Amino acid sequence: MARKLTCVSLAALMMLAAATGCSGGAPDEEKPDPKPPAPASVWNREPTVKDTFYEDFSNGISSDLWEVSNQQWGAGNHGTSSANVFYTKNAQRVSAADASGGIAVLRSLGDLQAEQAKRRTGSALISRRAFGPGKYEVRMKVLPRLGQCTAFWTYYNGGGNTAETNIYSEIDIEMPMQGSFKKWSGTSYERFIDWNILADRQTITSDDTEGLNDGKWHTYCFEWRTDAENGDRGVVWYRDGVKLGEAREFVPVHTAALWIGNWFPPDTSWVGTPDFEEAYMYVDWIRVTEYNDPCKQGGGGSTARAEATDLGDRPIPQTDYIANGSFKGEDNGKPIGWEGEGGEKGGSGAETYLSLGAGKKLTQMIRAQYGGYSFTLSAKALEVTGSGKCKVYAEYMYGSVRMGKSDAIEFTAADVGKKQLEFTISNPQVSDLRIVIETEDGTTARLNGVSMYLK
């Protein structure tokens, strides 16, 4: 209850304009794309397809089709920003990423961002068009850090403060749940005013043993039916073609805009704490197959216009799991994001570094990383003094219990420069990583360029 209170009561603040009818606008030309296996039908009578909308971002992020969100809902965050939305149409980059057409890239800035005014800023795309009952699918890579909510949802709030007059439509896919990327949820809302007056909704929660922030493409889907006359009223959720749950109560009947993106709820028991600097989610394609089920007029996105950034020939940005690995960010001389004593920021401008005293250790926790995940860890030593070593490595954690560790990057006085190592978390019980930078007794070090990327 507390978890969803934050999400939907805040969603109720997002009043959308530019209402459209059930028929919607003309669809984009449908393009071939990979499809997950078709699950067994759960309906008494198969739906009649009315229309298909397909977006693979091969033409970028068109402001005629999408609002690039610059708005805020809820407390304790800086909303969503168009500055966090990018796309690429570069065929070589798209092919290398195992995607089709183009890729939409949506950034999120967490609590370890050096600029405080940018912390807890997410990103979202909102369809100009309103959609009715049908099958909603997205092929995406989830934003892999805790503290934010990655979501794919429909939304329309037409107002009304009684059960008889309230006009509301929302269906969600949200992750993580309970501070874990091994859980995600789907929710269907028929009506919503606030949690004290009216909140007609049903939620399903699904467990995933492998973790959803695995860096792989997954296809998330919900199928929305409103054909009550034939007993086909409900919402069914799928991942990669496998049914994960359904709601047969509190099913909306109004058309709504489609949203996709990430944002920062204040309820950390739901999504965890955003102990990261910046991270990215990726969207390959979105498809809405509208059905000829009965529906009522709701509304679509607003008329606000902002442009996403074309990456052109530049690489697709990747999530660096290490925050403040250049040691530019500081708080009273201590590097932001790092715990421990004996480490201070050194240098200035572009040439900053960590100055670590003898026999000292700094650590950084990276939550919700699981068995089977593989990473490349890098660091650059500028100077090592003394006869001992400076080491950089990852510890495998289950809560506060250390389950093991990776090999270490090792630097000596005669062996500085940039080094990297690859490691795989082999223990399936591991829930988190802890990055360690340490010096042996009698040895000091200056280093920067600490980074870690999912393979």
N, C-alpha and C positions, 0 to 999 in steps of 0.2 A: 504493500500500500504506500509506504513512504517513498519507495523508489519511483513508482509511477506517478505519484502526486506531483513530483517535480516536473517530470517530462510533459505530462499532458496539461496540467493546469497552466504551465507556461506556454504550451502550444496553443492554448485557448486565447492567448494574447495576440497571436499572429493573424490578424484580420486581413483576409485576402480580397482583392477587388477583381474587376474584369470577369464577371460571371459569364458562363457559357452554358448552352443546353447539352442534352445527352448525346446528340449526334457529334459534337466536336467539330474540329476543322479537318481539312484534307490531310491524310497521312503522308509521311515521307515514303518514297519508293522503298519497298522491302528489299533487303539485301541478304544473300546467303550468309549464314553464320553457324558456328557449332552449337548443337543443342544437347542438353542432357537427355538421358533415356526417359521416355514417356512413362509416368507412373500409372498404376491402375486407377480407373475412374472411381470417384466417390459419389457420383451424382446419379439420380434416378433417370434423368433425361439429359443427353449431351447438349451443351449450349450451341446456339447459332452464332457464328462469328459475324460481327457487324463491320468491324474496322480493325486495322492494324497500324500501330505507330512503331517505327523502328529507328533507333538512333545509335550509330556506331562512331560518331564524332569524326567521320572521314572528311567532313567539311568544317572541322573545328567545333567550337561551342557557339552556335548561332544565337544572337540576342533576339532574333525573331521567334525562336523556339523556347529559349530558356532565359529566365531572370537569373543573373549572377548575384547572389544575395549579399546585400549590405544592410543587415538589420540585427536586432538583438531581442532576445526574449529571456526572461528570467534574471535572477540576480547573480552576482559573483563572476561574471564573465564579460568579455568584450565583444560578444556577438559573433557574426560571420562577416567576412570581408572578401570583396572581389579580388583584393591583392593576394589572396591565398588560392586562387583558381587559375589553373594552367591547362594547356592541351598541346598535343603534338599530332601532326599529320604526316610526319616524316616516315616514309614507308620502311626504311631500314630500321629505325628505332622501334616502330610498331611490330614489325616481324620478329625482331630479336626478343621482344617482350611476350611473344606468343599471343598477340592480340590481332584484331581485325579492324580495318578502317583507320581509326585514330584512337587516342587514349585521353580521357579527362583525368587530370591530376588535382586532387583536393588536399590542401595542406592544413595542418593544425599546429598551433603554437602553445606549448605548455608552460608550466610554472618555472622552468629553468631557462626560459628565454631571457636573454640579458636585458632587453628593453621591457620594463615593467608594464608599460602602456599597451604592449602587444600580447601579454600573457592571456591565456584562455581565449584565444581568437580562433574560430573555426571557419568553415566554408560550406556552401551549399548551392545547388542548382535547383530551380523551381520551374516547372513547366508552365508556359503561357496558357496552354490548353487544359481544359478540364476533361477528365476521363470518368467513365462509369464502370459498371461491373465488367469483369474480365480477368485475364491472366496477366500478372505483372512480374516481369523477370529482369534481373540485372546480373551481369557477369562482372565481378569486381574482386579486388584485393583489399581486405579490411585494413583500416589504419591500425598499426600493430601495437600501440601503446595504451596503457590504462589511463583513466582520468577523463576521457572524452567518450561521447556516444556516437558511434558510426551507425547511420540509419538510412533506411529506404522506406518512404511512407507517403500516403495520400493525406491531404488535409484541406478541409473547408469548414469555416465557422460562419454560419449565417445569422447567429444571434438567437435571441429568445431566452427568457429566464424562467420558463416553466416547461414541464415535460411535454405539454401539448404544443407549445410554440417554438421549442428549441430546434434549430436546424444545424446539424453537425455531421461531419463525415471524416473519419480517420481510420486508417489501417497501417500498422507499423511492423517493421523488422528492425530490431535494435540489438546492439552488442557493444561492449561486453556486458555480462550480468554478474552481480555479486562479486565484482572485482576479478572476474575470470574470463578469459577468451575460450574457455571450454563450455561456456553457456551463452545462449542468445535467446531472445524472446520475440513473440509476435503478439500483437494486441489489436482487437477490433472494438471500435467505439460507435455506438449508434447515436448517443446523445452525450453532451457534456456541457455543464455550466460551471460548477466547481465541485470540490470534493465534499463540501458540506451540504450542497443542495441537490446535485444530480451528477452522477458519473456512471453511465451505463456502458460497461466494457467487460470484455473477457480476454484473459491473457494465457498464452501457452509458453512454457519455457522448455528449451531443448538442450540436452547435454551432448557434447562432442568430446570424445576421448582424446583426440589428437590436437585440439586447439585450432581456432579459426584464424589466428594471426600467423599462419605458417608461411606466408609469402607466396601462396599459390592462388590461382584463379579459382573462385567458386561461384556457382550460379544460385542465387537466392530467388525465391518465387513465392508469391501468394496468389491464390485463385479466389475471386470474390463473386459470389452468386446471390441474386435477389429474386429468384423464381420461386417464391413461397407457395404458389398454387400447386406446383409439382413436387413440393418438399425439398427443393434445391435452394435453400437459403443458408448461406454460411461462408466462412473464410477458411481456407486450407493452406498451410505453409509447407514449403519444400526447400531442401538444400540439395543441389546436385541431383535432382530428380527423385529424391527420397522424401516421402511424406513424414513430417515431424510433428504435426498437431493440427487441430481444427477447432473453430469456434462456431457454434450453431445458434448462439444467442447474441444479442446486441450487435447486429450486422447493419452497417449504414446503408442508406438508400439514395443518397445524393451524390452527384458527380463532384469531383475534387481535383485539385492540382496534385502533381506528383513531385515529391521532394527527394533529393539524395544529398548526403553530406555528413558533416561531423560538427558537434557542438559540445559545450561544457556544462553539464548539470552540476549544481552545488552539492548534490547528494553523493558523497564519495563512497558510501556503503554500496551504492549501485554500480558505479563505474570505476572505482578506485581513485587514487590521487594522481594528477597529471605531472609526475616527476620526469618530464622530458623537455627537451628544447624545441624540436620541431619534428614532425612526422607526416607521412603521406599515405593517402588511399588512392586507388586507381580504379577507373571504370572503363571497361572495354566496350560494352554495349548495353542498351536498355530496350526492352520490347514490351509494349502493352497491346494485348489482343483483346479488343473490346467485344463483349457479348451483347446479344439482343435481349437481355433480361430487362424487366421493368426498372426504371429509375426516375429520380426527380432531379430537377435543375438545381445545381449547386453553384460552384464557381471555380475559376482557374487562378493563375498567378497574377501578379500586379503588372502595371505598365512601367515600373522602374527599370532603368537601363544602365548596365555597367558591363564593361568588357573584360573577358578573361584574357590571360597573357598567352600568346603563341610562343612556344618554345623554339619554333623553327628547327634549325639543325642542331640545337643544343641537346645534350643528353637529358633523358628523363630523370629528374631528381629522385634520389633514393633516401630512405630513412637511415640516418646515422644514429645508432642506438646509444652512443656516448653523448652526453650533454657537456658542453663547454670543454671539448677536447683540445681547444686552442688556448684555453685559460685566459681568454679576454675578459669574461664576466667575473666580477668580484663583488664581495660584500665585506666591507671593513678589512680589505686586504686578503680575505680568504676566497679561494676560487668557488664560484657558484656551482652547486651540484655535487660537490665532493665532501665526504665526511672524513674527519681525522685531524690530527695535529702535526705540525711541522712542515706544512706546505703553504707556500705563498706565491702570489702572482709576481712574475718578473717581466722586465721589458716593457715596451709601450707600442702603441699603434698596431701595425700588422705583425710586429716581432714580439709577441708575448709568449710566455712559457711558464711552466711550473718549476719553482725552486723547492726541492724536497731535501730536508735535513737528513742527517745520518741516523740510521736505524728507525726511520719513520714510515708510516703507511697511510695512504688515502684510499678510500673506497667509494664506489657508486653503485647503488642498487638499480637493477633493471627488472621490473616485475613482469610476471605472466609470460615466461619463456619456458618451453617444455621439451621433454625428451624427444630426440629425433631432429631438433632444429640445429642447423649448422651455420657458423659465423666465420668471418674473417676479421681478426683483431689486428690493429696496426698501431705503432707508436714511433716517434722520432726522438732520439736522445741527442741533445746539443752538447752536453758535457757531463762526464762522470769523473769524480775525484775520489781517490782512495783506492784500496786494493780489493774491495768487494764488488758486488753487483747491484744494479737496479733492475727490478723485475716488473713485468706487466702481465697479468693473467686473469682468467675468469674463474670464480668459484661457483659451484653448482649448489643451489640452496633449495631446501624445503622449509619454507617459513624462515625461522632463525637457525635451522640446523644445516650445517655444511655436509653435503653428500659426496663431495669430491671436487676436483678442480681440473682445469685444462693444463697443458704444457705452458711454459712461460716464455715470453720474449725477454731475453737477457742482454743487458748492456754492461760493459766494463769500460775502464778508462781508455783502453786501447781499441774499443769496439763500439763506436757510436755511429749515428746515422739513422736511417729509417729501416724498420724491420716489421714483419707481419707473420702471423701464424693462423692456421685454420683449425677449428675444433668443432666437434659434434657432441651435443649433450646426449649421452648414452643411457642415463638412468631415467626410466619413465616416471619416477616419482618427483623429479625436479620441477619446481614451480617458478623459480626466479634465478637470475644471475647476479653475482656481485663482482664488479670489476675492481681489481686491486693493483695499485702502484706502490711499490715498496723499495726501500734501500736497506742494505745490510749495514751492520754496525761499522762505523768508521768510513762510510761511503755517502757522499752527497751526489745529487743529480739535478740537471736542468733538462726538461723535455717538454715536447708539445706534440701536436698532430696525433693525439690519441683518438682513434675512431673504430667503429665496429659495424659491419654490415651483414645482414642475413644473406646467406648464399642462395 
